[in-house]
């Protein structure tokens, strides 16, 4: 039966909904829906009766299709409907009447119908009706309940993000105790799309269950970069902890302290009573951070921090008595608990930082996000301030910070026994930085953004999407004219590269000829195509190239294409630990999806973003770097790999920066991004 000839009642109204030209985006002006009378917050459809919100459009479509017969619709007919991505009307007809079809279909076809249904949870289109399609699929799956759970968890995937979160919320709504629901929820908590993590947090918050794994996920989300996600998770963790620690209501004086409201009931309080109050307010996150604070600061250092920075802050917010003078009978554990609480309270921590001079605030922010150490002598000279004690007895002690503006920093003394030189440095340990960064805004220079005005002093490259438009031709050329390699080194023959470059008139990165840089663009493309030339795939746009990169970065088909093709002195672990290189590949792929592929990318801005804790590059933290990348050496006829323990500065100069530049050369060669960066300047290290 030809489904395109099936009539639909009220087709005129459906035609209005189906026409993209009738849809508008909600503006600043207040507009009410002509059907329900509510203020329109998102897209709406302009009909003859007025503006209709998307919810009313959904209800109208369900009414239009309610009386339609389902005779003649088979599994094969359904597949033909969904083979056309623009056939929105019939998709909605199928989804709103889905529960009628399984009764008519052969039971052996139920599986195919369920697969088609679940796939609609991730239907994405520029048409606003795509939201209705996903909503209709969601409601239908919810009605099927446990019958659809095995297939729902089996078909789960990370992308598109709409499919990801819809499957997770469905599984949580139907049966959070079902096998694998925990696994897909944990995967969603690590998704790079903020909207996924936000909806997951909202869904977990509303589940009436006491599963320990939900608390574990919320603890992880309590450190999320997104402030809304972070707040929802913190509130959940707090509510779970207070439910266990407060069996009876507390007196009025034990009100939540981070409300920052002045109240006479706080009068007469000291550090001990404040500690007693806070003990009942601590969450698992506080308990995780306390040992870090305890190890980072000595008792004397904490007393200095409280005397100069925290006591005035606590007095101003009426959390202790304004006449507080003494640390008598105060233990280090009391100060550690209070200090941890203040750091993890977003408003109080902000007030604390505002008490520091602007330059010290800037230094504190930079060192938290970028790591590293600062030479005290150079800092004192640059800021024209005294930081450390100048006494001879203090020359061999590492914690003699005397300037209160720098009490939050840690200090250490390095002594060179060969030159008899001593060097004091300020630093923040990686564990301590992780605590501070929970409520610390990123530096503006580290916020990922695209370039609007191209700098004149940068190297720029744009390939005008040549690869994206001609990749199928490139692949066919490789299949018919096999890539030729040298017999000794296995590199692509220079003559073949030149022939390739002339045949396709490829614009190279560097127009000048040189042995090292000649045909660099062509070589990158060929190295990539050499690993995919046997794939039966036709690519016609950038999105499909990105999908191809999923395989390239994740699957074992290409495990022998190492980073050494981009960076001669670095490559990932081979067969003993190829997982690490695969993870780094996935980091680059996830980052690529976050970038606007039609704008220019500043490599300088990108590197700063990665240095400041880009969520995709946690694998490259200093403690894990030597597990992820090896330095390649050469001993006669044998190659050797050795782990390289490096400082933050050396890590960024020799590993991260060259690797990022190399990968983005590849991305630009594939027509996915346009790049701009200055020629590398390396004063301390030589590439080996």
C-alpha positions as CSV (number, residue, x, y, z in Angstrom):
1,X,0.0,0.0,0.0
2,X,1.3,3.5,-0.9
3,X,1.2,5.3,2.5
4,X,1.5,8.7,0.7
5,X,-2.0,8.3,-0.6
6,X,-3.6,7.7,2.8
7,X,-5.9,10.7,3.6
8,X,-5.6,12.5,6.9
9,X,-8.6,14.4,8.4
10,X,-8.1,18.1,9.1
11,X,-5.2,18.1,6.7
12,X,-5.3,21.8,6.2
13,X,-4.4,22.4,9.9
14,X,-1.7,19.8,9.7
15,X,-0.3,21.5,6.6
16,X,0.0,24.8,8.6
17,X,1.9,23.0,11.4
18,X,4.1,21.2,8.8
19,X,5.2,24.4,7.0
20,X,8.4,25.7,8.6
21,X,7.6,29.2,7.3
22,X,4.7,29.4,9.8
23,X,6.9,29.0,12.8
24,X,8.4,31.8,14.8
25,X,10.9,32.2,17.7
26,X,9.6,33.8,20.8
27,X,10.9,37.4,21.2
28,X,11.2,39.8,24.1
29,X,7.6,41.0,23.6
30,X,5.0,39.1,25.6
31,X,2.8,36.9,23.4
32,X,0.1,34.6,24.6
33,X,-1.1,31.4,23.1
34,X,-4.5,31.7,21.3
35,X,-5.5,28.2,22.6
36,X,-4.4,28.0,26.2
37,X,-3.8,31.7,27.0
38,X,-0.4,31.1,28.6
39,X,2.6,33.3,27.8
40,X,4.7,31.7,25.0
41,X,8.3,31.0,26.2
42,X,9.7,29.2,23.1
43,X,8.8,28.6,19.4
44,X,5.2,29.0,18.3
45,X,3.2,28.4,15.2
46,X,1.3,31.3,13.5
47,X,-2.1,29.9,12.5
48,X,-5.2,31.6,11.2
49,X,-6.6,31.8,14.7
50,X,-3.4,33.3,16.1
51,X,-0.2,32.1,17.8
52,X,-0.2,28.6,19.2
53,X,2.5,27.3,21.6
54,X,4.2,24.1,20.9
55,X,2.3,22.2,23.6
56,X,-1.1,23.1,22.1
57,X,0.2,22.2,18.7
58,X,1.1,18.7,20.1
59,X,-2.4,18.4,21.5
60,X,-4.0,19.5,18.2
61,X,-2.0,16.9,16.2
62,X,-3.0,14.1,18.6
63,X,-6.7,15.2,18.1
64,X,-6.3,15.2,14.4
65,X,-4.8,11.7,14.3
66,X,-7.0,10.1,17.0
67,X,-9.7,9.0,14.6
68,X,-7.5,7.9,11.7
69,X,-7.4,4.2,10.9
70,X,-4.2,2.2,11.1
71,X,-5.2,-0.4,8.5
72,X,-2.6,-1.0,5.9
73,X,0.4,0.1,8.0
74,X,3.0,-2.6,8.3
75,X,6.5,-2.7,9.6
76,X,7.8,-2.2,6.0
77,X,5.5,0.8,5.6
78,X,6.9,2.3,8.9
79,X,10.4,1.9,7.6
80,X,9.6,3.7,4.4
81,X,8.2,6.6,6.5
82,X,11.3,6.9,8.6
83,X,13.6,6.7,5.6
84,X,12.5,10.2,4.7
85,X,13.9,12.6,7.3
86,X,11.4,15.4,6.3
87,X,8.3,13.3,6.6
88,X,7.2,14.9,9.9
89,X,3.5,14.4,9.6
90,X,3.6,10.6,9.2
91,X,6.2,10.3,11.9
92,X,3.8,12.0,14.3
93,X,0.9,9.9,13.1
94,X,2.9,6.7,13.7
95,X,4.0,7.9,17.2
96,X,0.6,9.1,18.5
97,X,-1.1,5.8,17.3
98,X,1.8,3.5,18.1
99,X,0.0,1.4,20.7
100,X,-2.5,0.3,18.0
101,X,0.1,-1.2,15.7
102,X,1.6,-4.0,17.8
103,X,-1.9,-5.5,18.2
104,X,-2.2,-5.8,14.4
105,X,1.5,-6.8,13.7
106,X,3.0,-10.2,13.8
107,X,4.7,-10.6,17.2
108,X,8.0,-11.3,15.4
109,X,7.8,-7.7,14.1
110,X,7.3,-6.1,17.5
111,X,11.1,-5.8,17.9
112,X,11.4,-3.8,14.7
113,X,8.6,-1.5,15.7
114,X,10.2,-0.9,19.1
115,X,13.5,-0.1,17.5
116,X,11.8,2.5,15.2
117,X,10.1,4.0,18.3
118,X,13.2,4.3,20.4
119,X,15.1,5.9,17.5
120,X,12.7,8.8,17.5
121,X,13.9,9.8,21.0
122,X,16.9,11.3,19.2
123,X,15.2,12.7,16.1
124,X,16.9,16.1,15.4
125,X,15.8,18.6,12.8
126,X,15.7,22.4,12.4
127,X,11.9,22.1,12.4
128,X,10.3,22.8,15.8
129,X,8.1,19.7,15.3
130,X,11.2,17.6,16.0
131,X,10.7,18.5,19.7
132,X,7.1,17.2,19.5
133,X,8.4,14.0,17.8
134,X,10.8,13.3,20.6
135,X,8.1,14.1,23.2
136,X,5.6,11.8,21.5
137,X,8.2,9.0,21.4
138,X,9.0,9.6,25.1
139,X,5.3,9.4,26.2
140,X,4.8,6.2,24.2
141,X,7.9,4.5,25.6
142,X,6.7,5.5,29.1
143,X,3.4,3.7,28.5
144,X,5.1,0.6,27.4
145,X,7.0,0.5,30.7
146,X,9.2,-2.6,31.5
147,X,8.4,-4.2,28.1
148,X,10.7,-1.8,26.4
149,X,13.5,-1.6,29.0
150,X,15.8,-4.4,27.6
151,X,15.9,-2.8,24.2
152,X,16.0,0.8,25.6
153,X,19.3,0.1,27.5
154,X,20.7,-1.9,24.7
155,X,20.3,0.9,22.1
156,X,21.6,3.6,24.4
157,X,24.4,5.7,22.9
158,X,26.0,9.0,23.7
159,X,25.1,11.0,20.6
160,X,23.0,12.9,19.7
161,X,22.7,14.3,23.2
162,X,18.9,14.5,22.9
163,X,18.7,10.7,22.5
164,X,21.2,10.2,25.3
165,X,19.3,12.1,27.9
166,X,15.8,10.9,26.8
167,X,16.8,7.3,27.1
168,X,18.4,7.9,30.6
169,X,15.3,9.8,31.9
170,X,13.0,7.1,30.5
171,X,14.9,4.3,32.2
172,X,15.0,6.2,35.5
173,X,11.3,7.0,35.2
174,X,10.3,3.4,34.3
175,X,12.5,1.4,36.6
176,X,15.7,2.8,38.3
177,X,16.4,-0.7,39.7
178,X,16.7,-2.2,36.3
179,X,20.1,-3.7,35.3
180,X,22.3,-1.2,33.4
181,X,20.3,1.9,34.4
182,X,23.1,2.8,36.8
183,X,25.7,2.4,34.0
184,X,23.9,4.7,31.5
185,X,23.2,7.3,34.2
186,X,26.9,7.4,35.1
187,X,27.8,7.8,31.4
188,X,25.4,10.6,31.0
189,X,27.0,12.4,34.0
190,X,30.2,12.6,32.1
191,X,28.6,13.8,28.9
192,X,30.2,16.9,27.4
193,X,26.8,18.6,26.7
194,X,25.7,20.7,29.7
195,X,22.0,20.2,28.9
196,X,22.5,16.4,29.4
197,X,24.0,16.8,32.8
198,X,21.4,19.4,33.8
199,X,18.4,17.2,32.9
200,X,20.1,14.2,34.6
201,X,20.5,16.2,37.8
202,X,16.9,17.3,37.7
203,X,15.7,13.7,37.1
204,X,17.8,12.2,39.8
205,X,16.7,14.8,42.3
206,X,13.1,13.8,41.8
207,X,13.5,10.0,42.1
208,X,11.9,8.7,45.2
209,X,14.7,6.2,46.0
210,X,17.7,5.8,48.3
211,X,20.1,4.1,45.9
212,X,23.7,4.8,46.9
213,X,24.7,5.1,43.3
214,X,22.4,8.1,42.8
215,X,24.3,9.9,45.7
216,X,27.6,9.0,44.0
217,X,26.5,10.5,40.7
218,X,25.2,13.7,42.5
219,X,28.5,14.0,44.3
220,X,30.3,14.0,41.0
221,X,27.9,16.6,39.6
222,X,28.4,18.8,42.6
223,X,31.7,19.8,41.0
224,X,30.2,20.3,37.6
225,X,31.4,23.4,35.5
226,X,27.8,24.4,35.0
227,X,26.6,26.4,38.1
228,X,23.0,25.3,37.8
229,X,24.0,21.6,37.7
230,X,26.3,22.2,40.6
231,X,23.6,23.9,42.7
232,X,21.0,21.1,42.1
233,X,23.6,18.4,43.0
234,X,24.8,20.2,46.1
235,X,21.2,20.7,47.4
236,X,20.5,17.0,46.8
237,X,23.7,15.9,48.6
238,X,23.0,18.3,51.5
239,X,19.4,17.0,51.8
240,X,20.6,13.3,51.9
241,X,23.3,14.1,54.5
242,X,20.9,16.0,56.7
243,X,18.3,13.3,56.5
244,X,20.9,10.9,58.1
245,X,22.5,13.3,60.5
246,X,19.5,15.3,61.8
247,X,16.9,12.9,63.3
248,X,15.0,15.8,64.9
249,X,14.5,19.4,64.0
250,X,17.3,21.7,65.2
251,X,16.7,24.8,67.3
252,X,16.3,28.1,65.6
253,X,19.9,29.2,66.4
254,X,21.2,26.3,64.2
255,X,19.8,27.9,61.0
256,X,21.7,27.3,57.8
257,X,24.6,29.7,58.0
258,X,25.2,30.4,54.3
259,X,22.0,32.5,54.1
260,X,24.3,35.4,55.2
261,X,21.4,37.1,57.0
262,X,22.2,39.3,60.0
263,X,20.4,38.1,63.2
264,X,20.7,39.0,66.9
265,X,20.6,35.3,67.7
266,X,24.2,35.0,66.5
267,X,25.5,37.3,69.2
268,X,28.0,35.8,71.7
269,X,29.2,33.1,69.3
270,X,32.8,32.1,68.8
271,X,34.8,29.7,66.6
272,X,33.9,26.7,68.8
273,X,30.1,27.3,68.6
274,X,30.4,28.0,64.9
275,X,32.2,24.7,64.5
276,X,29.5,22.9,66.4
277,X,26.8,24.4,64.2
278,X,28.6,23.5,61.0
279,X,29.3,19.9,62.0
280,X,25.6,19.1,61.3
281,X,25.6,20.9,58.0
282,X,28.5,19.1,56.4
283,X,28.0,17.0,53.2
284,X,30.1,14.2,51.8
285,X,31.7,16.8,49.6
286,X,32.9,18.7,52.7
287,X,34.2,15.4,54.2
288,X,36.2,14.8,51.0
289,X,37.7,18.3,51.0
290,X,38.6,18.4,54.7
291,X,41.7,16.1,54.6
292,X,43.0,18.1,51.7
293,X,42.8,21.4,53.6
294,X,44.3,19.7,56.7
295,X,47.4,18.5,54.7
296,X,47.8,21.7,52.8
297,X,48.0,24.1,55.8
298,X,49.7,23.8,59.2
299,X,48.0,24.8,62.4
300,X,50.0,28.0,62.5
301,X,49.2,28.8,58.8
302,X,45.5,28.3,59.5
303,X,45.7,30.7,62.5
304,X,47.3,33.3,60.3
305,X,44.6,32.8,57.6
306,X,41.8,33.2,60.2
307,X,43.4,36.1,62.0
308,X,44.0,38.2,58.8
309,X,41.3,37.1,56.4
310,X,38.5,34.9,57.9
311,X,37.8,36.5,61.3
312,X,36.9,39.9,59.8
313,X,34.8,38.1,57.2
314,X,33.0,36.0,59.8
315,X,32.4,39.1,62.0
316,X,30.9,41.1,59.0
317,X,28.4,38.3,58.4
318,X,27.5,38.0,62.1
319,X,28.7,34.3,62.2
320,X,30.9,35.0,65.3
321,X,30.9,37.6,68.0
322,X,32.4,40.9,67.0
323,X,34.5,40.9,70.2
324,X,36.3,37.6,69.3
325,X,40.0,37.8,70.3
326,X,41.4,34.4,71.2
327,X,42.2,31.0,69.8
328,X,42.3,29.4,73.2
329,X,41.2,25.8,73.3
330,X,40.7,25.9,69.5
331,X,41.9,22.7,67.7
332,X,43.2,22.5,64.2
333,X,40.3,20.3,63.3
334,X,37.9,23.1,64.2
335,X,39.6,25.6,61.9
336,X,39.9,23.0,59.1
337,X,36.1,22.4,59.2
338,X,35.2,26.1,59.2
339,X,37.7,26.9,56.5
340,X,36.4,24.0,54.3
341,X,32.8,25.2,54.7
342,X,33.7,28.7,53.7
343,X,35.6,27.6,50.6
344,X,32.7,25.4,49.4
345,X,30.2,28.2,50.0
346,X,30.1,30.1,46.8
347,X,29.1,33.4,48.2
348,X,31.4,33.4,51.2
349,X,34.4,32.2,49.1
350,X,33.7,35.1,46.7
351,X,33.7,37.6,49.6
352,X,37.0,36.1,50.8
353,X,38.7,36.5,47.5
354,X,37.4,40.1,47.2
355,X,39.4,41.0,50.3
356,X,42.6,40.3,48.4
357,X,44.3,42.9,46.1
358,X,43.5,42.7,42.4
359,X,46.9,41.4,41.4
360,X,46.9,38.8,44.1
361,X,43.4,37.7,43.1
362,X,44.6,37.4,39.5
363,X,47.7,35.4,40.5
364,X,45.5,33.1,42.7
365,X,43.1,32.5,39.9
366,X,45.8,31.8,37.4
367,X,47.7,29.4,39.6
368,X,44.6,27.5,40.4
369,X,43.6,26.9,36.8
370,X,47.0,26.7,35.2
371,X,49.0,25.2,38.0
372,X,52.8,25.8,38.2
373,X,55.0,27.6,40.6
374,X,56.1,31.3,41.1
375,X,59.5,32.4,42.2
376,X,59.1,34.6,45.3
377,X,62.1,36.8,44.5
378,X,60.7,37.6,41.0
379,X,57.2,38.1,42.4
380,X,58.4,40.5,45.2
381,X,60.3,42.5,42.6
382,X,57.4,42.6,40.2
383,X,54.8,43.6,42.8
384,X,57.1,45.7,44.9
385,X,56.0,43.9,48.1
386,X,57.6,41.7,50.7
387,X,56.2,38.1,50.9
388,X,58.7,36.0,52.9
389,X,60.6,36.7,56.1
390,X,64.1,38.0,55.5
391,X,65.6,36.6,58.7
392,X,68.5,34.2,58.4
393,X,66.8,31.6,60.6
394,X,63.9,31.6,58.2
395,X,66.0,31.2,55.1
396,X,65.8,27.4,55.4
397,X,62.2,27.2,56.3
398,X,59.6,26.8,53.6
399,X,56.4,28.3,55.2
400,X,57.5,31.7,56.4
401,X,55.0,33.8,54.5
402,X,54.6,37.1,56.3
403,X,52.4,39.0,53.9
404,X,48.7,38.3,54.7
405,X,47.6,38.8,51.1
406,X,49.5,35.6,50.3
407,X,48.4,33.4,53.2
408,X,46.2,31.2,50.9
409,X,49.3,30.1,48.9
410,X,51.6,27.3,49.9
411,X,55.4,27.8,49.8
412,X,58.5,25.6,49.6
413,X,62.2,26.0,49.5
414,X,64.4,24.4,46.8
415,X,68.1,24.1,47.6
416,X,70.7,23.4,45.0
417,X,73.6,21.8,46.8
418,X,76.0,22.2,43.8
419,X,75.5,26.0,43.5
420,X,74.5,26.6,47.1
421,X,71.5,28.6,45.8
422,X,68.2,28.7,47.6
423,X,64.9,29.4,45.8
424,X,61.6,30.0,47.5
425,X,58.5,29.4,45.4
426,X,54.7,29.8,45.9
427,X,52.5,27.0,44.6
428,X,49.1,25.3,45.1
429,X,49.0,21.5,45.2
430,X,46.9,19.8,42.6
431,X,44.5,18.5,45.3
432,X,44.1,21.9,46.8
433,X,43.5,23.5,43.4
434,X,40.7,21.0,42.8
435,X,38.9,22.2,46.0
436,X,39.4,25.9,45.2
437,X,38.2,25.5,41.6
438,X,34.8,24.3,42.7
439,X,33.7,28.0,43.2
440,X,36.4,29.8,41.3
441,X,35.5,31.4,37.9
442,X,37.8,30.7,35.0
443,X,40.1,33.5,33.7
444,X,38.5,35.3,30.7
445,X,41.4,34.3,28.5
446,X,40.5,30.6,29.1
447,X,36.9,30.9,28.0
448,X,36.6,29.1,24.7
449,X,35.5,31.5,21.9
450,X,35.9,32.0,18.2
451,X,37.7,34.8,16.5
452,X,35.7,37.6,15.0
453,X,38.6,39.8,13.7
454,X,41.6,37.8,12.4
455,X,44.9,39.0,13.9
456,X,47.4,40.2,11.4
457,X,50.4,38.6,13.2
458,X,49.1,35.1,13.2
459,X,49.5,32.2,10.9
460,X,46.1,31.4,9.4
461,X,44.8,28.6,7.3
462,X,41.4,28.0,5.7
463,X,41.0,25.2,3.1
464,X,37.5,26.3,1.9
465,X,36.1,22.9,2.8
466,X,37.9,21.2,-0.1
467,X,38.3,17.9,1.7
468,X,34.7,18.0,2.9
469,X,33.3,18.5,-0.6
470,X,35.7,16.1,-2.4
471,X,36.4,13.3,0.1
472,X,34.6,10.7,-2.0
473,X,36.7,11.6,-5.0
474,X,39.9,11.5,-2.8
475,X,38.9,8.0,-1.5
476,X,38.2,6.7,-5.0
477,X,41.6,8.0,-6.2
478,X,43.3,6.2,-3.4
479,X,41.6,3.0,-4.3
480,X,42.5,3.2,-7.9
481,X,46.1,4.6,-7.4
482,X,47.4,2.8,-4.4
483,X,49.4,5.0,-2.0
484,X,53.1,4.3,-2.5
485,X,55.5,4.1,0.4
486,X,59.3,4.0,0.6
487,X,60.8,0.5,1.3
488,X,63.1,1.7,4.0
489,X,61.1,4.0,6.2
490,X,57.5,3.2,5.1
491,X,56.8,6.9,4.5
492,X,54.7,8.1,1.6
493,X,56.8,8.7,-1.5
494,X,57.5,12.3,-2.1
495,X,56.8,11.8,-5.8
496,X,53.3,10.4,-4.9
497,X,52.7,13.4,-2.6
498,X,53.6,15.8,-5.4
499,X,51.4,14.0,-7.9
500,X,48.5,14.0,-5.4
501,X,49.0,17.7,-4.7
502,X,49.1,18.7,-8.4
503,X,46.2,16.5,-9.4
504,X,43.8,18.0,-6.8
505,X,45.4,21.5,-6.8
506,X,45.6,21.3,-3.0
507,X,46.5,24.5,-1.2
508,X,49.3,23.6,1.3
509,X,49.7,25.1,4.8
510,X,53.1,26.5,3.8
511,X,53.5,27.8,0.2
512,X,57.3,27.7,0.3
513,X,59.1,24.5,-0.5
514,X,61.1,22.7,2.1
515,X,62.1,19.1,2.8
516,X,60.3,19.2,6.2
517,X,57.2,21.2,5.4
518,X,56.6,20.4,1.8
519,X,53.2,18.8,1.1
520,X,52.4,18.8,4.8
521,X,48.7,19.2,4.1
522,X,48.7,16.4,1.4
523,X,50.5,14.1,3.8
524,X,48.1,14.6,6.6
525,X,45.1,13.8,4.3
526,X,46.8,10.7,2.8
527,X,47.8,9.4,6.2
528,X,44.2,9.7,7.3
529,X,42.8,8.2,4.0
530,X,45.2,5.3,4.1
531,X,43.4,4.0,7.2
532,X,39.8,4.4,5.8
533,X,40.2,3.7,2.1
534,X,38.5,0.3,2.4
535,X,35.4,1.7,4.0
536,X,32.3,1.7,1.8
537,X,31.0,5.2,2.7
538,X,30.1,8.3,0.8
539,X,30.6,11.6,2.6
540,X,29.0,14.8,1.5
541,X,29.2,17.2,4.4
542,X,31.1,18.0,7.6
543,X,28.8,16.2,9.9
544,X,29.5,12.9,8.2
545,X,33.2,13.5,8.4
546,X,32.8,14.0,12.1
547,X,30.9,10.8,12.3
548,X,33.8,9.1,10.4
549,X,36.1,10.6,13.0
550,X,34.2,8.7,15.7
551,X,35.6,5.5,14.2
552,X,39.0,7.0,13.6
553,X,39.4,8.1,17.2
554,X,37.7,5.3,19.0
555,X,37.7,1.9,17.3
556,X,40.5,-0.6,16.9
557,X,40.5,-0.4,13.1
558,X,42.9,2.5,13.3
559,X,44.9,1.6,16.4
560,X,48.2,1.7,14.5
561,X,47.7,5.3,13.4
562,X,49.7,6.8,16.3
563,X,50.3,10.4,17.2
564,X,53.8,10.0,15.9
565,X,52.4,11.0,12.5
566,X,51.7,14.4,13.9
567,X,54.4,14.7,16.6
568,X,57.6,12.8,16.0
569,X,58.8,12.7,19.7
570,X,55.5,11.7,21.2
571,X,53.2,8.7,20.7
572,X,50.7,6.9,22.8
573,X,51.2,3.5,24.3
574,X,51.0,0.7,21.7
575,X,49.6,-2.8,22.4
576,X,50.3,-2.7,26.1
577,X,48.1,0.3,26.7
578,X,46.5,1.5,23.5
579,X,43.5,2.5,25.7
580,X,45.3,5.7,26.7
581,X,45.9,7.0,23.2
582,X,42.3,6.1,22.3
583,X,41.1,8.1,25.3
584,X,43.1,11.1,24.2
585,X,41.7,10.8,20.6
586,X,38.2,10.9,22.1
587,X,39.2,14.0,24.1
588,X,40.0,15.8,20.8
589,X,36.9,14.5,19.1
590,X,34.7,15.8,22.0
591,X,36.4,19.1,21.9
592,X,35.9,19.4,18.2
593,X,32.2,18.9,18.6
594,X,32.0,21.9,21.0
595,X,33.6,24.3,18.5
596,X,31.7,26.2,15.9
597,X,33.1,24.8,12.7
598,X,32.2,27.8,10.7
599,X,34.3,30.3,12.7
600,X,38.0,30.8,13.2
601,X,39.7,29.1,16.2
602,X,42.5,30.7,18.1
603,X,45.1,28.1,19.1
604,X,46.3,30.4,21.9
605,X,42.8,30.6,23.3
606,X,42.4,26.9,22.9
607,X,45.6,26.0,24.7
608,X,44.7,28.4,27.6
609,X,41.3,26.7,27.9
610,X,43.0,23.3,28.1
611,X,45.6,24.5,30.6
612,X,42.7,25.7,32.8
613,X,41.0,22.4,33.0
614,X,39.0,21.7,29.8
615,X,36.6,18.9,30.7
616,X,37.7,16.8,27.7
617,X,41.3,16.9,28.7
618,X,41.3,15.7,32.3
619,X,43.3,12.7,31.1
620,X,46.2,15.0,30.5
621,X,46.5,16.1,34.1
622,X,50.1,16.0,35.3
623,X,49.7,12.8,37.4
624,X,48.3,10.9,34.4
625,X,50.4,12.4,31.6
626,X,53.2,9.8,31.9
627,X,50.6,7.0,31.6
628,X,49.1,8.5,28.5
629,X,52.0,9.5,26.3
630,X,55.5,8.2,25.9
631,X,58.7,9.9,24.7
632,X,60.1,8.0,21.7
633,X,63.9,7.5,21.8
634,X,66.3,5.8,19.5
635,X,69.1,3.5,20.6
636,X,70.9,2.1,17.5
637,X,68.5,-0.3,15.8
638,X,66.1,-0.4,18.7
639,X,63.4,2.1,19.6
640,X,62.5,2.6,23.2
641,X,59.7,4.3,25.1
642,X,60.1,5.8,28.6
643,X,57.7,7.5,30.9
644,X,58.3,11.2,31.3
645,X,57.7,12.9,34.6
646,X,57.5,16.6,33.8
647,X,56.7,19.9,35.4
648,X,53.5,21.7,34.4
649,X,55.5,24.2,32.3
650,X,57.4,21.4,30.5
651,X,54.2,19.4,30.0
652,X,52.5,22.4,28.3
653,X,55.6,23.3,26.2
654,X,56.6,19.8,25.0
655,X,53.5,17.7,25.1
656,X,50.2,19.6,25.2
657,X,50.9,22.5,22.9
658,X,52.5,20.5,20.1
659,X,49.9,17.8,20.3
660,X,47.0,20.3,20.2
661,X,48.6,22.2,17.2
662,X,49.2,18.9,15.4
663,X,45.7,17.6,15.9
664,X,44.2,20.9,14.7
665,X,46.4,20.9,11.7
666,X,44.7,17.6,10.9
667,X,41.2,18.9,11.6
668,X,41.9,21.9,9.4
669,X,43.2,19.6,6.7
670,X,39.9,17.7,6.9
671,X,38.0,20.9,6.4
672,X,36.5,20.9,9.9
673,X,37.9,24.1,11.4
674,X,39.9,27.1,10.3
675,X,42.9,27.9,12.5
676,X,45.0,30.9,13.5
677,X,48.1,30.9,15.7
678,X,51.4,32.5,16.1
679,X,54.6,30.7,15.2
680,X,55.8,28.8,18.3
681,X,58.3,30.5,20.6
682,X,60.1,28.2,22.9
683,X,62.9,29.9,25.0
684,X,63.6,27.0,27.4
685,X,63.2,23.7,25.6
686,X,64.3,22.3,22.2
687,X,62.2,19.7,20.4
688,X,64.1,16.5,20.3
